[in-house]
Amino acid sequence: RNRISKEENLPVYIVASVKTLVQMADYLPETEKELLRIHGFGKVKTERFGAKFLELIQNYIAAYGIESRMIHFKEDKKPRKRKNKG
């Protein structure tokens, strides 16, 4: 995140929030489709930064002989906003 932030001249929180980093570290997404499930990664951010993050994750997985844990990923459920009748 810091390297991308410097390269792009952006604040680190724009590149990825702490929650985003934690989810990536916990679940290790390996594809753009999986990355899109991670908090903070929409289509634009995935297109802009996704390949860099995925390369790091894939290298980490290969170096330590571990597997992605996306099968255990549960997306945050946002409560529906109720419309006031009136």
CNS distance restraints for C-alpha pairs under 8 A (distance, minus, plus):
assign (resid   1 and name CA) (resid   5 and name CA) 5.95 0.50 0.50
assign (resid   1 and name CA) (resid  12 and name CA) 6.28 0.50 0.50
assign (resid   1 and name CA) (resid  15 and name CA) 6.31 0.50 0.50
assign (resid   1 and name CA) (resid  16 and name CA) 6.57 0.50 0.50
assign (resid   2 and name CA) (resid   6 and name CA) 6.23 0.50 0.50
assign (resid   2 and name CA) (resid  12 and name CA) 6.15 0.50 0.50
assign (resid   3 and name CA) (resid   7 and name CA) 6.15 0.50 0.50
assign (resid   4 and name CA) (resid   8 and name CA) 5.94 0.50 0.50
assign (resid   4 and name CA) (resid  15 and name CA) 7.22 0.50 0.50
assign (resid   4 and name CA) (resid  49 and name CA) 7.87 0.50 0.50
assign (resid   5 and name CA) (resid   9 and name CA) 5.60 0.50 0.50
assign (resid   5 and name CA) (resid  10 and name CA) 4.89 0.50 0.50
assign (resid   5 and name CA) (resid  11 and name CA) 5.94 0.50 0.50
assign (resid   5 and name CA) (resid  12 and name CA) 5.32 0.50 0.50
assign (resid   5 and name CA) (resid  15 and name CA) 6.34 0.50 0.50
assign (resid   6 and name CA) (resid  10 and name CA) 6.61 0.50 0.50
assign (resid  10 and name CA) (resid  14 and name CA) 6.61 0.50 0.50
assign (resid  10 and name CA) (resid  15 and name CA) 7.18 0.50 0.50
assign (resid  11 and name CA) (resid  15 and name CA) 7.00 0.50 0.50
assign (resid  12 and name CA) (resid  16 and name CA) 6.41 0.50 0.50
assign (resid  12 and name CA) (resid  17 and name CA) 7.48 0.50 0.50
assign (resid  13 and name CA) (resid  17 and name CA) 4.85 0.50 0.50
assign (resid  13 and name CA) (resid  18 and name CA) 7.63 0.50 0.50
assign (resid  15 and name CA) (resid  45 and name CA) 7.84 0.50 0.50
assign (resid  15 and name CA) (resid  49 and name CA) 7.60 0.50 0.50
assign (resid  16 and name CA) (resid  20 and name CA) 5.80 0.50 0.50
assign (resid  16 and name CA) (resid  21 and name CA) 6.55 0.50 0.50
assign (resid  16 and name CA) (resid  40 and name CA) 6.96 0.50 0.50
assign (resid  17 and name CA) (resid  21 and name CA) 6.36 0.50 0.50
assign (resid  17 and name CA) (resid  40 and name CA) 7.25 0.50 0.50
assign (resid  18 and name CA) (resid  22 and name CA) 6.13 0.50 0.50
assign (resid  19 and name CA) (resid  23 and name CA) 6.20 0.50 0.50
assign (resid  19 and name CA) (resid  39 and name CA) 7.04 0.50 0.50
assign (resid  20 and name CA) (resid  24 and name CA) 6.20 0.50 0.50
assign (resid  20 and name CA) (resid  38 and name CA) 6.52 0.50 0.50
assign (resid  20 and name CA) (resid  39 and name CA) 5.37 0.50 0.50
assign (resid  20 and name CA) (resid  40 and name CA) 5.95 0.50 0.50
assign (resid  20 and name CA) (resid  41 and name CA) 7.81 0.50 0.50
assign (resid  21 and name CA) (resid  25 and name CA) 6.12 0.50 0.50
assign (resid  22 and name CA) (resid  26 and name CA) 6.00 0.50 0.50
assign (resid  23 and name CA) (resid  27 and name CA) 5.92 0.50 0.50
assign (resid  23 and name CA) (resid  28 and name CA) 7.77 0.50 0.50
assign (resid  23 and name CA) (resid  38 and name CA) 6.44 0.50 0.50
assign (resid  23 and name CA) (resid  39 and name CA) 7.29 0.50 0.50
assign (resid  24 and name CA) (resid  28 and name CA) 5.13 0.50 0.50
assign (resid  24 and name CA) (resid  29 and name CA) 6.42 0.50 0.50
assign (resid  24 and name CA) (resid  38 and name CA) 6.94 0.50 0.50
assign (resid  26 and name CA) (resid  69 and name CA) 7.32 0.50 0.50
assign (resid  27 and name CA) (resid  68 and name CA) 6.01 0.50 0.50
assign (resid  27 and name CA) (resid  69 and name CA) 4.48 0.50 0.50
assign (resid  27 and name CA) (resid  70 and name CA) 5.06 0.50 0.50
assign (resid  27 and name CA) (resid  72 and name CA) 7.59 0.50 0.50
assign (resid  27 and name CA) (resid  73 and name CA) 6.67 0.50 0.50
assign (resid  28 and name CA) (resid  57 and name CA) 6.23 0.50 0.50
assign (resid  28 and name CA) (resid  61 and name CA) 7.93 0.50 0.50
assign (resid  28 and name CA) (resid  67 and name CA) 7.75 0.50 0.50
assign (resid  28 and name CA) (resid  68 and name CA) 4.86 0.50 0.50
assign (resid  28 and name CA) (resid  69 and name CA) 6.04 0.50 0.50
assign (resid  28 and name CA) (resid  70 and name CA) 6.67 0.50 0.50
assign (resid  29 and name CA) (resid  34 and name CA) 5.28 0.50 0.50
assign (resid  29 and name CA) (resid  35 and name CA) 5.53 0.50 0.50
assign (resid  29 and name CA) (resid  54 and name CA) 7.20 0.50 0.50
assign (resid  29 and name CA) (resid  57 and name CA) 7.29 0.50 0.50
assign (resid  29 and name CA) (resid  68 and name CA) 6.06 0.50 0.50
assign (resid  29 and name CA) (resid  69 and name CA) 7.46 0.50 0.50
assign (resid  29 and name CA) (resid  70 and name CA) 6.09 0.50 0.50
assign (resid  30 and name CA) (resid  34 and name CA) 6.53 0.50 0.50
assign (resid  30 and name CA) (resid  35 and name CA) 7.25 0.50 0.50
assign (resid  30 and name CA) (resid  54 and name CA) 5.96 0.50 0.50
assign (resid  30 and name CA) (resid  57 and name CA) 6.93 0.50 0.50
assign (resid  30 and name CA) (resid  58 and name CA) 6.31 0.50 0.50
assign (resid  30 and name CA) (resid  68 and name CA) 6.87 0.50 0.50
assign (resid  31 and name CA) (resid  35 and name CA) 6.12 0.50 0.50
assign (resid  31 and name CA) (resid  54 and name CA) 6.93 0.50 0.50
assign (resid  32 and name CA) (resid  36 and name CA) 6.14 0.50 0.50
assign (resid  32 and name CA) (resid  46 and name CA) 6.82 0.50 0.50
assign (resid  32 and name CA) (resid  50 and name CA) 6.76 0.50 0.50
assign (resid  32 and name CA) (resid  51 and name CA) 7.91 0.50 0.50
assign (resid  32 and name CA) (resid  54 and name CA) 7.81 0.50 0.50
assign (resid  33 and name CA) (resid  37 and name CA) 7.09 0.50 0.50
assign (resid  34 and name CA) (resid  38 and name CA) 7.17 0.50 0.50
assign (resid  34 and name CA) (resid  70 and name CA) 7.20 0.50 0.50
assign (resid  35 and name CA) (resid  41 and name CA) 6.56 0.50 0.50
assign (resid  35 and name CA) (resid  46 and name CA) 7.16 0.50 0.50
assign (resid  35 and name CA) (resid  50 and name CA) 7.34 0.50 0.50
assign (resid  36 and name CA) (resid  41 and name CA) 5.23 0.50 0.50
assign (resid  36 and name CA) (resid  42 and name CA) 5.66 0.50 0.50
assign (resid  36 and name CA) (resid  43 and name CA) 6.96 0.50 0.50
assign (resid  36 and name CA) (resid  46 and name CA) 6.84 0.50 0.50
assign (resid  37 and name CA) (resid  41 and name CA) 7.09 0.50 0.50
assign (resid  37 and name CA) (resid  75 and name CA) 7.19 0.50 0.50
assign (resid  38 and name CA) (resid  75 and name CA) 7.88 0.50 0.50
assign (resid  40 and name CA) (resid  45 and name CA) 7.99 0.50 0.50
assign (resid  41 and name CA) (resid  45 and name CA) 5.57 0.50 0.50
assign (resid  41 and name CA) (resid  46 and name CA) 5.79 0.50 0.50
assign (resid  42 and name CA) (resid  46 and name CA) 5.95 0.50 0.50
assign (resid  43 and name CA) (resid  47 and name CA) 6.10 0.50 0.50
assign (resid  44 and name CA) (resid  48 and name CA) 6.10 0.50 0.50
assign (resid  45 and name CA) (resid  49 and name CA) 5.76 0.50 0.50
assign (resid  45 and name CA) (resid  50 and name CA) 6.77 0.50 0.50
assign (resid  46 and name CA) (resid  50 and name CA) 4.21 0.50 0.50
assign (resid  46 and name CA) (resid  51 and name CA) 7.51 0.50 0.50
assign (resid  47 and name CA) (resid  51 and name CA) 7.51 0.50 0.50
assign (resid  49 and name CA) (resid  53 and name CA) 6.59 0.50 0.50
assign (resid  50 and name CA) (resid  54 and name CA) 5.95 0.50 0.50
assign (resid  51 and name CA) (resid  55 and name CA) 6.00 0.50 0.50
assign (resid  52 and name CA) (resid  56 and name CA) 6.51 0.50 0.50
assign (resid  53 and name CA) (resid  57 and name CA) 6.24 0.50 0.50
assign (resid  54 and name CA) (resid  58 and name CA) 5.95 0.50 0.50
assign (resid  55 and name CA) (resid  59 and name CA) 6.10 0.50 0.50
assign (resid  56 and name CA) (resid  60 and name CA) 6.17 0.50 0.50
assign (resid  57 and name CA) (resid  61 and name CA) 6.16 0.50 0.50
assign (resid  58 and name CA) (resid  62 and name CA) 6.17 0.50 0.50
assign (resid  59 and name CA) (resid  63 and name CA) 6.00 0.50 0.50
assign (resid  60 and name CA) (resid  64 and name CA) 6.18 0.50 0.50
assign (resid  61 and name CA) (resid  65 and name CA) 5.67 0.50 0.50
assign (resid  61 and name CA) (resid  66 and name CA) 5.12 0.50 0.50
assign (resid  61 and name CA) (resid  67 and name CA) 6.23 0.50 0.50
assign (resid  61 and name CA) (resid  68 and name CA) 7.50 0.50 0.50
assign (resid  62 and name CA) (resid  66 and name CA) 6.95 0.50 0.50
assign (resid  69 and name CA) (resid  73 and name CA) 7.00 0.50 0.50
